[in-house]
Each structure stands twice: as C-alpha cells, then as structure tokens.
Amino acid sequence: MKKTGLTIFIYLIVFCSARAQSNQEKAQELVRQYLDNKKNQVGSNPIIKFNSLAVLRSSFADTKTYKYKLYKVDSLKKEGRRIDARIARMKTTAELNQAKKDSYRLSNELTNTSNQLIDFMTSYKGTQTGWLIKSAYRNKNTQGTFHNTRKTFYLNEALTKVDSVR
C-alpha cells in the first residue's frame, strides 16, 4: 500500500511539474495565438525565432519626484536669465554686487538640484509593468508570397494578453 501511494505521489509531482509553463513559453504561446487570430488562419504564421523574454519597467520620467526636480531646474534657469537681463540696466556698483551674489546663489542651487536629479535618475529601479518579446516569423503578403517579418510584442504583466505590437 505504501509503495502504491508513493508511486502515485511521484507520478503526480512529475505530471504537475511537466505541465507548469515558464514565462517564456507562456509568452510564445500568447504571440502564436495573437498571430493566428490576426490572420484568421491557424498555422499561416510559422514562428521562425523568438528572442528571450524581457521585463518592462516603469520609467523615472513618470514619477512626481522627477517632474518636481525638473520643474525646479527649469525655474532656476529662468530666474538666471532674468538676472542676466537685469545686469545690462544696472547703474550702481551696489546693484551689480547684489546681482553677483544672486547669480552665485542661483548657480549653487542649480548645481545641487541637478545633482539630486541625476542621483534620483540613476538610483531609480522602477516597477514591473509588463513584458516584451521580439520574434521573427514568415508572413504572407497581398501577392501571396511569403516574407520574413520582425515584430516586438508588448504583453501585460500577467502574461494573458498582447497589449501592443510594433
């Protein structure tokens, strides 16, 4: 009885592990289904080659921190241009000395803000937003001849849908 139970248990583990698909296999199957649905002919697009699956991540450019720091850099540059424009109309040395101090302060603030922005951009890791896989396949054109086509398929995070193709 123990041998039979153990044997069934081992077969069950082997069967379950054989049925589990990797993300690469899921993506390839999803692309095949997408191509078959687009052409309405099963098997009309035999896949020639798949590249390895890559993770899509969010960009630092979409974050509030990046947008705020970029806005601050632009504001500081604009203020610097205003100071430069005022210098031509200044008549006293006191005004010129104040403009020098303002320009120096602004230069330091701009440098610090730019450094903070660069540090944020280089340390940003991003979150996973989906997957992409590149493939090359044979496609039939309007004259009925086959030609090779290369496309990049963008898949959702759960690997259940093709979001876009380029």
C-alpha positions in Angstrom: 0.0 0.0 0.0 2.8 2.4 0.9 4.6 1.7 -2.4 1.5 2.3 -4.4 0.8 5.6 -2.6 4.4 6.7 -3.0 4.4 5.8 -6.7 1.1 7.8 -7.3 2.6 10.7 -5.4 5.8 10.7 -7.5 3.7 10.5 -10.8 1.6 13.4 -9.6 4.6 15.5 -8.9 6.2 14.7 -12.2 2.9 15.4 -14.1 2.4 18.8 -12.3 6.0 19.9 -12.9 5.8 18.9 -16.6 2.6 20.9 -17.0 4.0 24.1 -15.5 4.9 26.6 -18.2 7.8 29.0 -17.9 7.1 32.7 -18.6 9.0 32.3 -21.9 6.7 29.5 -23.0 3.6 31.4 -22.0 4.7 34.5 -23.9 5.5 32.4 -27.0 2.1 30.7 -26.9 0.4 34.1 -26.5 2.1 35.5 -29.5 1.3 32.5 -31.6 -2.4 32.8 -30.6 -2.3 36.6 -31.4 -0.9 36.0 -34.9 -3.3 33.2 -35.6 -6.3 35.4 -34.6 -5.0 38.3 -36.7 -4.7 36.2 -39.9 -7.8 34.1 -39.2 -5.8 31.1 -40.5 -4.3 28.8 -37.9 -0.7 27.9 -38.9 -0.3 30.6 -41.5 2.4 32.3 -39.5 5.0 29.7 -38.5 7.3 31.3 -36.0 10.9 31.3 -37.1 12.6 32.7 -34.0 11.8 34.1 -30.5 14.2 36.2 -28.5 14.3 35.8 -24.8 11.5 37.5 -22.8 12.3 40.8 -21.2 10.7 42.7 -18.3 9.2 46.1 -19.0 9.7 48.5 -16.1 8.2 51.9 -15.3 10.3 54.9 -16.1 11.6 57.6 -13.6 10.1 60.2 -16.0 6.7 59.1 -14.8 7.3 59.9 -11.2 6.3 63.1 -9.3 9.8 63.4 -7.8 11.4 63.6 -11.3 8.8 66.1 -12.6 9.2 68.3 -9.5 13.1 68.3 -9.7 12.9 69.0 -13.5 10.4 71.9 -12.9 12.8 73.3 -10.2 15.8 73.2 -12.6 13.8 74.9 -15.3 12.6 77.6 -12.8 16.2 78.2 -11.6 17.4 78.6 -15.3 14.5 81.1 -15.9 15.5 83.1 -12.8 19.1 83.1 -14.0 18.0 84.5 -17.4 16.1 87.3 -15.6 19.2 88.2 -13.6 21.3 88.3 -16.8 18.7 90.6 -18.5 18.7 93.0 -15.5 22.5 93.4 -15.4 22.5 95.5 -18.6 20.2 98.0 -17.0 22.1 98.3 -13.7 23.8 101.6 -12.9 25.3 101.3 -9.5 28.0 99.0 -8.1 25.7 98.0 -5.3 23.2 96.7 -7.8 25.9 94.8 -9.6 27.3 93.3 -6.4 23.8 92.1 -5.5 23.4 90.6 -8.9 26.7 88.8 -8.5 25.5 87.4 -5.1 22.2 86.3 -6.6 23.9 84.7 -9.6 26.3 82.8 -7.3 23.5 81.6 -5.0 21.4 80.6 -8.0 24.4 78.7 -9.6 24.9 76.7 -6.4 21.2 75.9 -6.1 21.0 74.8 -9.7 24.1 72.6 -9.3 22.7 71.0 -6.1 19.2 70.4 -7.7 20.8 69.0 -10.9 22.9 66.6 -8.8 19.8 65.5 -6.9 18.0 64.9 -10.1 20.9 62.8 -11.5 21.1 60.8 -8.3 17.4 60.1 -8.5 17.5 59.0 -12.1 20.5 56.7 -11.6 19.1 55.0 -8.5 15.5 54.6 -9.7 14.7 50.9 -10.1 11.1 51.1 -11.4 8.3 48.6 -11.0 7.3 45.9 -13.5 4.6 47.0 -15.9 4.7 44.1 -18.4 6.8 42.0 -20.7 8.2 42.2 -24.2 9.3 39.6 -26.6 10.7 40.0 -30.1 10.0 37.5 -32.8 10.7 36.9 -36.5 8.1 35.0 -38.5 7.0 34.3 -42.1 4.1 36.3 -43.2 2.1 36.2 -46.5 1.8 39.5 -48.3 -1.1 40.6 -50.6 0.5 38.9 -53.7 0.6 35.6 -51.8 4.4 35.3 -51.4 6.0 34.8 -48.0 8.4 37.3 -46.5 10.1 37.5 -43.1 8.7 39.9 -40.6 10.2 41.1 -37.3 7.9 42.4 -34.6 8.1 43.4 -30.9 5.1 42.2 -28.9 4.3 44.0 -25.6 2.5 41.8 -23.2 0.6 42.6 -19.9 2.1 41.7 -16.5 0.1 38.6 -16.0 1.0 37.2 -19.5 -2.6 36.9 -20.6 -2.9 39.5 -23.3 -0.9 41.2 -26.1 -1.1 44.9 -25.3 0.5 46.2 -28.5 2.8 45.2 -31.4 5.5 47.3 -33.1 
